[in-house]
Amino acid sequence: MSNNPKISVIGASNMDLIGFSNEELIYQDSNTGHLETILGGVGRNIAENLKHLDFNVDFLTVFADDEFSKTITDSCNDLGISISHSLIKENSKTSIFMAIMDKSNDMALGLTAMDIYNEIPDAFILDNLEVIAKSDYCVIETNLPTSTLELVTEKLPNMRFALEAVSAKKALKAKSILDKLYILKCNAIEAELLSGIKVEHEIEYEKVVAHFLDLGVKKVFITLGMDGVAYGDENEIFIDKNKIISPVNTTGAGDAFMAGILYGETNGMELYDMVQFASACAQITIMHQDAVNPDICVQKVLETLQHD
């Protein structure tokens, strides 16, 4: 295990409350369905996926001193994810993500209560610079404040940072650090907001990829849902189609995709093969009710690719 790539992940750990509707959602009314409480958080999801893909993972997050955080820390310890450099805030509440899924098990509405991440002391990053610097890559995400994103990328200019944009509302927190990123992964809406380019036709996402590359990002991946992935580096820009499958739960698919990209990157894959591997990771994830499919592993991803 010591020879496996080491990844630092700096991001959120949540308890997720997911509601699954039995029928077509009726807004402003009560809907029938069932609820599930699962472990989540973009950073935590990526960290768990990376662990299943045989990485050494240092997860730096912010925990509360309540039972929800204890559940998350117990899980990380069981999985072998290092959390020894995380921050514990006393008299705080673990962040919560609540989602309502539509009849197709795609998210219709999400709500986050993540006040614990609003103010992260600089010392959280400054005290852990040496730990992060020893990593092959560092994953960051926009549940973190802009000040934290700017601080870590400023202090570690030679680190290969991979950014997960998270959501339309939060993505703009990363606009000031785009030129410091090695990998950018976002969805279509986030890409339009971060680039300032309005897309009317799918082919125009190639122009958005080129925009980010011109800013200095080395590898760009824009997930387009059922329409596929627009991606590129200095050698090529392309749009690849996805295999259409019926999901059980789409929550966490993007996080698995990011983990797959990092697997492909550290294993020297060509860009096309990286996207195929990452898409298979997402495909495996959406077939499970949890935000991370506990059965995901390199062998399962390879088997999925063989069947496509």
C-alpha positions as YAML, in Angstrom:
chain: A
units: angstrom
residues:
- id: 1
  name: MET
  ca: [0.00, 0.00, 0.00]
- id: 2
  name: SER
  ca: [2.87, 2.38, 0.69]
- id: 3
  name: ASN
  ca: [3.76, 2.38, -3.04]
- id: 4
  name: ASN
  ca: [0.28, 3.47, -4.07]
- id: 5
  name: PRO
  ca: [-0.29, 7.12, -5.00]
- id: 6
  name: LYS
  ca: [-1.07, 9.45, -2.12]
- id: 7
  name: ILE
  ca: [-3.91, 11.93, -2.44]
- id: 8
  name: SER
  ca: [-4.89, 14.68, -0.04]
- id: 9
  name: VAL
  ca: [-8.56, 15.60, -0.08]
- id: 10
  name: ILE
  ca: [-9.63, 18.86, 1.54]
- id: 11
  name: GLY
  ca: [-13.39, 19.15, 1.70]
- id: 12
  name: ALA
  ca: [-16.72, 18.51, 3.31]
- id: 13
  name: SER
  ca: [-18.10, 15.54, 5.21]
- id: 14
  name: ASN
  ca: [-21.87, 15.42, 5.64]
- id: 15
  name: MET
  ca: [-24.76, 13.37, 6.78]
- id: 16
  name: ASP
  ca: [-27.09, 13.10, 3.79]
- id: 17
  name: LEU
  ca: [-30.85, 12.83, 4.13]
- id: 18
  name: ILE
  ca: [-32.21, 11.59, 0.80]
- id: 19
  name: GLY
  ca: [-35.90, 11.40, -0.04]
- id: 20
  name: PHE
  ca: [-37.03, 9.10, -2.86]
- id: 21
  name: SER
  ca: [-40.41, 9.84, -4.41]
- id: 22
  name: ASN
  ca: [-42.78, 7.03, -5.31]
- id: 23
  name: GLU
  ca: [-44.48, 9.03, -8.06]
- id: 24
  name: GLU
  ca: [-44.12, 12.21, -10.10]
- id: 25
  name: LEU
  ca: [-43.26, 15.04, -7.71]
- id: 26
  name: ILE
  ca: [-46.00, 17.58, -6.97]
- id: 27
  name: TYR
  ca: [-44.39, 20.82, -5.82]
- id: 28
  name: GLN
  ca: [-45.87, 22.78, -2.91]
- id: 29
  name: ASP
  ca: [-47.57, 19.61, -1.74]
- id: 30
  name: SER
  ca: [-46.83, 16.50, 0.33]
- id: 31
  name: ASN
  ca: [-45.36, 13.60, -1.65]
- id: 32
  name: THR
  ca: [-45.10, 9.94, -0.70]
- id: 33
  name: GLY
  ca: [-41.83, 8.05, -0.74]
- id: 34
  name: HIS
  ca: [-39.10, 6.84, 1.59]
- id: 35
  name: LEU
  ca: [-36.11, 8.46, 3.32]
- id: 36
  name: GLU
  ca: [-32.55, 7.25, 3.72]
- id: 37
  name: THR
  ca: [-29.77, 8.66, 5.90]
- id: 38
  name: ILE
  ca: [-26.35, 8.05, 4.36]
- id: 39
  name: LEU
  ca: [-22.80, 9.30, 4.72]
- id: 40
  name: GLY
  ca: [-21.94, 12.05, 2.28]
- id: 41
  name: GLY
  ca: [-20.08, 15.25, 1.59]
- id: 42
  name: VAL
  ca: [-18.20, 15.87, -1.65]
- id: 43
  name: GLY
  ca: [-14.76, 15.60, -0.05]
- id: 44
  name: ARG
  ca: [-15.70, 12.53, 1.96]
- id: 45
  name: ASN
  ca: [-17.26, 10.82, -1.07]
- id: 46
  name: ILE
  ca: [-14.19, 11.44, -3.20]
- id: 47
  name: ALA
  ca: [-11.93, 10.24, -0.38]
- id: 48
  name: GLU
  ca: [-13.88, 6.99, 0.01]
- id: 49
  name: ASN
  ca: [-13.92, 6.34, -3.74]
- id: 50
  name: LEU
  ca: [-10.18, 6.94, -3.90]
- id: 51
  name: LYS
  ca: [-9.63, 4.50, -1.06]
- id: 52
  name: HIS
  ca: [-11.64, 1.82, -2.87]
- id: 53
  name: LEU
  ca: [-9.44, 2.47, -5.92]
- id: 54
  name: ASP
  ca: [-6.32, 1.69, -3.86]
- id: 55
  name: PHE
  ca: [-5.01, 5.18, -3.10]
- id: 56
  name: ASN
  ca: [-3.49, 6.29, 0.17]
- id: 57
  name: VAL
  ca: [-5.82, 9.04, 1.29]
- id: 58
  name: ASP
  ca: [-5.35, 11.91, 3.74]
- id: 59
  name: PHE
  ca: [-8.76, 13.50, 4.30]
- id: 60
  name: LEU
  ca: [-8.74, 16.97, 5.83]
- id: 61
  name: THR
  ca: [-12.21, 18.07, 6.83]
- id: 62
  name: VAL
  ca: [-14.06, 19.84, 9.63]
- id: 63
  name: PHE
  ca: [-15.89, 17.73, 12.17]
- id: 64
  name: ALA
  ca: [-18.32, 18.77, 14.87]
- id: 65
  name: ASP
  ca: [-18.41, 17.26, 18.33]
- id: 66
  name: ASP
  ca: [-21.77, 15.53, 17.84]
- id: 67
  name: GLU
  ca: [-22.96, 12.00, 17.10]
- id: 68
  name: PHE
  ca: [-23.20, 12.55, 13.34]
- id: 69
  name: SER
  ca: [-19.51, 13.42, 13.15]
- id: 70
  name: LYS
  ca: [-18.67, 10.42, 15.31]
- id: 71
  name: THR
  ca: [-20.46, 8.22, 12.80]
- id: 72
  name: ILE
  ca: [-18.44, 9.75, 9.97]
- id: 73
  name: THR
  ca: [-15.11, 9.45, 11.78]
- id: 74
  name: ASP
  ca: [-15.83, 5.83, 12.69]
- id: 75
  name: SER
  ca: [-16.51, 5.09, 9.02]
- id: 76
  name: CYS
  ca: [-13.30, 6.80, 7.88]
- id: 77
  name: ASN
  ca: [-11.30, 4.81, 10.42]
- id: 78
  name: ASP
  ca: [-12.94, 1.56, 9.31]
- id: 79
  name: LEU
  ca: [-12.12, 2.35, 5.68]
- id: 80
  name: GLY
  ca: [-8.51, 3.24, 6.45]
- id: 81
  name: ILE
  ca: [-8.88, 6.89, 5.43]
- id: 82
  name: SER
  ca: [-6.54, 9.07, 7.47]
- id: 83
  name: ILE
  ca: [-8.40, 11.90, 9.23]
- id: 84
  name: SER
  ca: [-5.73, 12.70, 11.81]
- id: 85
  name: HIS
  ca: [-5.16, 16.18, 10.38]
- id: 86
  name: SER
  ca: [-8.82, 17.19, 10.36]
- id: 87
  name: LEU
  ca: [-10.26, 20.02, 12.44]
- id: 88
  name: ILE
  ca: [-12.80, 19.49, 15.23]
- id: 89
  name: LYS
  ca: [-15.08, 22.42, 16.07]
- id: 90
  name: GLU
  ca: [-16.66, 22.30, 19.49]
- id: 91
  name: ASN
  ca: [-20.27, 23.31, 20.02]
- id: 92
  name: SER
  ca: [-20.95, 22.94, 16.30]
- id: 93
  name: LYS
  ca: [-23.27, 20.83, 14.18]
- id: 94
  name: THR
  ca: [-22.21, 18.39, 11.49]
- id: 95
  name: SER
  ca: [-23.14, 19.67, 8.06]
- id: 96
  name: ILE
  ca: [-26.30, 18.21, 6.54]
- id: 97
  name: PHE
  ca: [-27.26, 17.74, 2.90]
- id: 98
  name: MET
  ca: [-30.91, 17.05, 2.13]
- id: 99
  name: ALA
  ca: [-32.09, 16.00, -1.32]
- id: 100
  name: ILE
  ca: [-35.42, 15.15, -2.89]
- id: 101
  name: MET
  ca: [-35.12, 12.73, -5.79]
- id: 102
  name: ASP
  ca: [-37.64, 12.68, -8.61]
- id: 103
  name: LYS
  ca: [-39.40, 9.62, -10.04]
- id: 104
  name: SER
  ca: [-36.32, 8.84, -12.13]
- id: 105
  name: ASN
  ca: [-34.10, 8.98, -9.02]
- id: 106
  name: ASP
  ca: [-32.38, 12.14, -10.21]
- id: 107
  name: MET
  ca: [-32.11, 15.07, -7.81]
- id: 108
  name: ALA
  ca: [-35.03, 17.48, -8.09]
- id: 109
  name: LEU
  ca: [-34.00, 19.69, -5.17]
- id: 110
  name: GLY
  ca: [-31.11, 19.85, -2.74]
- id: 111
  name: LEU
  ca: [-30.61, 21.85, 0.44]
- id: 112
  name: THR
  ca: [-27.41, 22.21, 2.40]
- id: 113
  name: ALA
  ca: [-26.89, 23.32, 6.00]
- id: 114
  name: MET
  ca: [-23.12, 23.66, 6.14]
- id: 115
  name: ASP
  ca: [-22.41, 26.58, 8.45]
- id: 116
  name: ILE
  ca: [-19.47, 24.68, 9.94]
- id: 117
  name: TYR
  ca: [-17.49, 25.43, 6.75]
- id: 118
  name: ASN
  ca: [-18.26, 29.15, 6.60]
- id: 119
  name: GLU
  ca: [-15.16, 30.16, 8.52]
- id: 120
  name: ILE
  ca: [-12.12, 27.88, 8.49]
- id: 121
  name: PRO
  ca: [-9.08, 29.29, 10.31]
- id: 122
  name: ASP
  ca: [-5.93, 29.79, 8.22]
- id: 123
  name: ALA
  ca: [-4.08, 27.61, 10.72]
- id: 124
  name: PHE
  ca: [-6.05, 24.61, 9.45]
- id: 125
  name: ILE
  ca: [-4.15, 24.90, 6.16]
- id: 126
  name: LEU
  ca: [-0.89, 26.43, 7.40]
- id: 127
  name: ASP
  ca: [-0.37, 23.74, 10.04]
- id: 128
  name: ASN
  ca: [-0.89, 20.99, 7.45]
- id: 129
  name: LEU
  ca: [1.11, 22.32, 4.50]
- id: 130
  name: GLU
  ca: [3.81, 19.70, 4.96]
- id: 131
  name: VAL
  ca: [1.25, 16.90, 5.01]
- id: 132
  name: ILE
  ca: [-0.46, 18.16, 1.85]
- id: 133
  name: ALA
  ca: [2.86, 18.79, 0.09]
- id: 134
  name: LYS
  ca: [3.79, 15.11, 0.42]
- id: 135
  name: SER
  ca: [0.80, 14.13, -1.72]
- id: 136
  name: ASP
  ca: [0.94, 13.36, -5.42]
- id: 137
  name: TYR
  ca: [-2.28, 15.33, -5.95]
- id: 138
  name: CYS
  ca: [-4.59, 17.42, -3.78]
- id: 139
  name: VAL
  ca: [-8.34, 17.46, -4.31]
- id: 140
  name: ILE
  ca: [-10.17, 20.63, -3.26]
- id: 141
  name: GLU
  ca: [-13.83, 21.53, -3.56]
- id: 142
  name: THR
  ca: [-16.06, 24.55, -3.23]
- id: 143
  name: ASN
  ca: [-17.74, 23.69, 0.02]
- id: 144
  name: LEU
  ca: [-14.56, 25.34, 1.31]
- id: 145
  name: PRO
  ca: [-14.47, 29.14, 1.63]
- id: 146
  name: THR
  ca: [-12.72, 31.13, -1.09]
- id: 147
  name: SER
  ca: [-10.12, 32.21, 1.47]
- id: 148
  name: THR
  ca: [-9.17, 28.57, 2.12]
- id: 149
  name: LEU
  ca: [-8.99, 27.74, -1.58]
- id: 150
  name: GLU
  ca: [-6.80, 30.77, -2.22]
- id: 151
  name: LEU
  ca: [-4.54, 30.08, 0.76]
- id: 152
  name: VAL
  ca: [-3.73, 26.46, -0.03]
- id: 153
  name: THR
  ca: [-3.14, 27.10, -3.74]
- id: 154
  name: GLU
  ca: [-0.96, 30.12, -2.96]
- id: 155
  name: LYS
  ca: [1.18, 28.31, -0.38]
- id: 156
  name: LEU
  ca: [1.67, 25.19, -2.50]
- id: 157
  name: PRO
  ca: [2.25, 26.53, -6.04]
- id: 158
  name: ASN
  ca: [3.83, 23.29, -7.26]
- id: 159
  name: MET
  ca: [1.01, 21.02, -6.09]
- id: 160
  name: ARG
  ca: [-1.22, 19.41, -8.70]
- id: 161
  name: PHE
  ca: [-4.66, 20.56, -7.55]
- id: 162
  name: ALA
  ca: [-7.85, 18.89, -8.76]
- id: 163
  name: LEU
  ca: [-10.98, 20.98, -8.20]
- id: 164
  name: GLU
  ca: [-14.53, 19.67, -7.89]
- id: 165
  name: ALA
  ca: [-16.87, 22.62, -8.51]
- id: 166
  name: VAL
  ca: [-19.75, 21.05, -6.46]
- id: 167
  name: SER
  ca: [-22.72, 23.26, -7.45]
- id: 168
  name: ALA
  ca: [-23.74, 26.30, -9.46]
- id: 169
  name: LYS
  ca: [-23.99, 28.52, -6.40]
- id: 170
  name: LYS
  ca: [-20.66, 27.44, -4.92]
- id: 171
  name: ALA
  ca: [-18.58, 27.11, -8.09]
- id: 172
  name: LEU
  ca: [-17.86, 30.84, -8.31]
- id: 173
  name: LYS
  ca: [-15.84, 30.60, -5.09]
- id: 174
  name: ALA
  ca: [-13.12, 29.00, -7.20]
- id: 175
  name: LYS
  ca: [-12.98, 31.59, -9.98]
- id: 176
  name: SER
  ca: [-9.90, 33.31, -8.51]
- id: 177
  name: ILE
  ca: [-7.84, 30.10, -8.44]
- id: 178
  name: LEU
  ca: [-8.60, 28.62, -11.88]
- id: 179
  name: ASP
  ca: [-5.12, 29.46, -13.13]
- id: 180
  name: LYS
  ca: [-3.60, 27.38, -10.30]
- id: 181
  name: LEU
  ca: [-5.47, 24.17, -11.12]
- id: 182
  name: TYR
  ca: [-4.09, 21.06, -12.76]
- id: 183
  name: ILE
  ca: [-7.52, 19.39, -13.12]
- id: 184
  name: LEU
  ca: [-10.92, 21.09, -13.26]
- id: 185
  name: LYS
  ca: [-14.05, 18.97, -13.05]
- id: 186
  name: CYS
  ca: [-17.45, 20.67, -13.22]
- id: 187
  name: ASN
  ca: [-20.88, 20.20, -14.78]
- id: 188
  name: ALA
  ca: [-22.45, 22.19, -17.60]
- id: 189
  name: ILE
  ca: [-24.06, 24.88, -15.45]
- id: 190
  name: GLU
  ca: [-20.94, 25.35, -13.33]
- id: 191
  name: ALA
  ca: [-18.80, 25.56, -16.46]
- id: 192
  name: GLU
  ca: [-20.94, 28.35, -17.92]
- id: 193
  name: LEU
  ca: [-20.79, 30.33, -14.68]
- id: 194
  name: LEU
  ca: [-17.05, 29.91, -14.21]
- id: 195
  name: SER
  ca: [-16.26, 30.74, -17.83]
- id: 196
  name: GLY
  ca: [-18.88, 33.44, -18.42]
- id: 197
  name: ILE
  ca: [-19.68, 31.73, -21.73]
- id: 198
  name: LYS
  ca: [-23.35, 31.07, -22.50]
- id: 199
  name: VAL
  ca: [-23.78, 27.77, -24.30]
- id: 200
  name: GLU
  ca: [-26.60, 27.42, -26.82]
- id: 201
  name: HIS
  ca: [-25.46, 24.24, -28.56]
- id: 202
  name: GLU
  ca: [-23.62, 21.22, -27.20]
- id: 203
  name: ILE
  ca: [-20.64, 21.67, -29.54]
- id: 204
  name: GLU
  ca: [-19.97, 25.03, -27.87]
- id: 205
  name: TYR
  ca: [-18.71, 23.24, -24.77]
- id: 206
  name: GLU
  ca: [-15.51, 22.72, -26.71]
- id: 207
  name: LYS
  ca: [-15.08, 26.49, -26.58]
- id: 208
  name: VAL
  ca: [-15.64, 26.43, -22.81]
- id: 209
  name: VAL
  ca: [-12.99, 23.72, -22.39]
- id: 210
  name: ALA
  ca: [-10.58, 25.81, -24.47]
- id: 211
  name: HIS
  ca: [-11.29, 28.83, -22.27]
- id: 212
  name: PHE
  ca: [-10.21, 27.00, -19.12]
- id: 213
  name: LEU
  ca: [-7.14, 25.59, -20.84]
- id: 214
  name: ASP
  ca: [-6.17, 29.11, -21.89]
- id: 215
  name: LEU
  ca: [-6.36, 30.16, -18.23]
- id: 216
  name: GLY
  ca: [-3.75, 27.55, -17.36]
- id: 217
  name: VAL
  ca: [-5.79, 24.50, -16.32]
- id: 218
  name: LYS
  ca: [-4.01, 21.42, -17.65]
- id: 219
  name: LYS
  ca: [-6.97, 19.03, -17.94]
- id: 220
  name: VAL
  ca: [-10.65, 19.97, -18.07]
- id: 221
  name: PHE
  ca: [-13.67, 17.70, -17.66]
- id: 222
  name: ILE
  ca: [-17.23, 19.06, -18.03]
- id: 223
  name: THR
  ca: [-19.89, 16.46, -17.28]
- id: 224
  name: LEU
  ca: [-23.04, 16.97, -19.37]
- id: 225
  name: GLY
  ca: [-25.37, 14.47, -17.72]
- id: 226
  name: MET
  ca: [-26.95, 12.13, -20.26]
- id: 227
  name: ASP
  ca: [-25.19, 14.07, -23.05]
- id: 228
  name: GLY
  ca: [-21.76, 12.84, -21.99]
- id: 229
  name: VAL
  ca: [-18.51, 14.63, -21.12]
- id: 230
  name: ALA
  ca: [-16.68, 17.53, -22.77]
- id: 231
  name: TYR
  ca: [-12.99, 17.29, -22.02]
- id: 232
  name: GLY
  ca: [-9.62, 18.42, -23.16]
- id: 233
  name: ASP
  ca: [-5.96, 19.15, -22.61]
- id: 234
  name: GLU
  ca: [-3.28, 20.89, -24.68]
- id: 235
  name: ASN
  ca: [-3.44, 18.12, -27.28]
- id: 236
  name: GLU
  ca: [-7.17, 17.58, -27.84]
- id: 237
  name: ILE
  ca: [-10.68, 18.76, -27.05]
- id: 238
  name: PHE
  ca: [-13.56, 16.34, -27.48]
- id: 239
  name: ILE
  ca: [-17.16, 15.55, -26.46]
- id: 240
  name: ASP
  ca: [-17.85, 11.92, -25.60]
- id: 241
  name: LYS
  ca: [-21.29, 10.34, -25.19]
- id: 242
  name: ASN
  ca: [-22.39, 8.39, -22.11]
- id: 243
  name: LYS
  ca: [-24.12, 5.05, -21.95]
- id: 244
  name: ILE
  ca: [-27.72, 5.71, -20.84]
- id: 245
  name: ILE
  ca: [-28.80, 3.68, -17.81]
- id: 246
  name: SER
  ca: [-31.58, 4.02, -15.26]
- id: 247
  name: PRO
  ca: [-30.10, 5.24, -11.94]
- id: 248
  name: VAL
  ca: [-30.94, 4.16, -8.42]
- id: 249
  name: ASN
  ca: [-29.48, 7.40, -7.01]
- id: 250
  name: THR
  ca: [-27.42, 9.98, -8.90]
- id: 251
  name: THR
  ca: [-26.05, 11.55, -5.71]
- id: 252
  name: GLY
  ca: [-22.29, 11.03, -5.65]
- id: 253
  name: ALA
  ca: [-21.85, 10.22, -9.34]
- id: 254
  name: GLY
  ca: [-19.68, 13.29, -9.92]
- id: 255
  name: ASP
  ca: [-17.53, 12.46, -6.92]
- id: 256
  name: ALA
  ca: [-16.89, 8.97, -8.26]
- id: 257
  name: PHE
  ca: [-16.06, 10.49, -11.65]
- id: 258
  name: MET
  ca: [-13.40, 12.69, -10.03]
- id: 259
  name: ALA
  ca: [-11.87, 9.67, -8.29]
- id: 260
  name: GLY
  ca: [-11.80, 7.84, -11.62]
- id: 261
  name: ILE
  ca: [-10.07, 10.76, -13.31]
- id: 262
  name: LEU
  ca: [-7.35, 10.69, -10.67]
- id: 263
  name: TYR
  ca: [-6.94, 6.95, -11.09]
- id: 264
  name: GLY
  ca: [-6.49, 7.42, -14.82]
- id: 265
  name: GLU
  ca: [-4.11, 10.32, -14.30]
- id: 266
  name: THR
  ca: [-1.84, 8.48, -11.87]
- id: 267
  name: ASN
  ca: [-1.81, 5.40, -14.08]
- id: 268
  name: GLY
  ca: [-0.73, 7.28, -17.19]
- id: 269
  name: MET
  ca: [-3.93, 6.79, -19.17]
- id: 270
  name: GLU
  ca: [-4.66, 8.75, -22.32]
- id: 271
  name: LEU
  ca: [-7.39, 11.36, -21.90]
- id: 272
  name: TYR
  ca: [-10.05, 9.27, -23.67]
- id: 273
  name: ASP
  ca: [-9.34, 6.25, -21.47]
- id: 274
  name: MET
  ca: [-9.42, 8.43, -18.36]
- id: 275
  name: VAL
  ca: [-12.91, 9.60, -19.27]
- id: 276
  name: GLN
  ca: [-14.07, 6.05, -19.96]
- id: 277
  name: PHE
  ca: [-12.70, 4.83, -16.61]
- id: 278
  name: ALA
  ca: [-14.22, 7.80, -14.72]
- id: 279
  name: SER
  ca: [-17.58, 7.36, -16.45]
- id: 280
  name: ALA
  ca: [-17.61, 3.69, -15.45]
- id: 281
  name: CYS
  ca: [-16.98, 4.76, -11.84]
- id: 282
  name: ALA
  ca: [-19.98, 7.08, -12.03]
- id: 283
  name: GLN
  ca: [-22.07, 4.34, -13.64]
- id: 284
  name: ILE
  ca: [-21.28, 1.93, -10.81]
- id: 285
  name: THR
  ca: [-22.13, 4.61, -8.25]
- id: 286
  name: ILE
  ca: [-25.57, 5.52, -9.59]
- id: 287
  name: MET
  ca: [-26.61, 1.88, -9.40]
- id: 288
  name: HIS
  ca: [-26.37, 1.99, -5.60]
- id: 289
  name: GLN
  ca: [-28.56, 3.84, -3.11]
- id: 290
  name: ASP
  ca: [-25.61, 5.32, -1.19]
- id: 291
  name: ALA
  ca: [-23.49, 8.25, -2.37]
- id: 292
  name: VAL
  ca: [-20.56, 5.81, -2.68]
- id: 293
  name: ASN
  ca: [-21.02, 2.27, -3.91]
- id: 294
  name: PRO
  ca: [-19.15, 0.21, -1.28]
- id: 295
  name: ASP
  ca: [-18.38, -2.43, -3.90]
- id: 296
  name: ILE
  ca: [-16.53, -0.11, -6.27]
- id: 297
  name: CYS
  ca: [-12.98, -1.24, -6.99]
- id: 298
  name: VAL
  ca: [-10.57, -1.26, -9.90]
- id: 299
  name: GLN
  ca: [-11.61, -4.76, -10.98]
- id: 300
  name: LYS
  ca: [-15.32, -3.84, -10.97]
- id: 301
  name: VAL
  ca: [-14.63, -0.73, -13.04]
- id: 302
  name: LEU
  ca: [-12.65, -2.75, -15.58]
- id: 303
  name: GLU
  ca: [-15.45, -5.33, -15.78]
- id: 304
  name: THR
  ca: [-17.97, -2.54, -16.36]
- id: 305
  name: LEU
  ca: [-15.84, -1.18, -19.20]
- id: 306
  name: GLN
  ca: [-15.66, -4.63, -20.81]
- id: 307
  name: HIS
  ca: [-19.47, -4.93, -20.81]
- id: 308
  name: ASP
  ca: [-20.11, -1.49, -22.33]
...
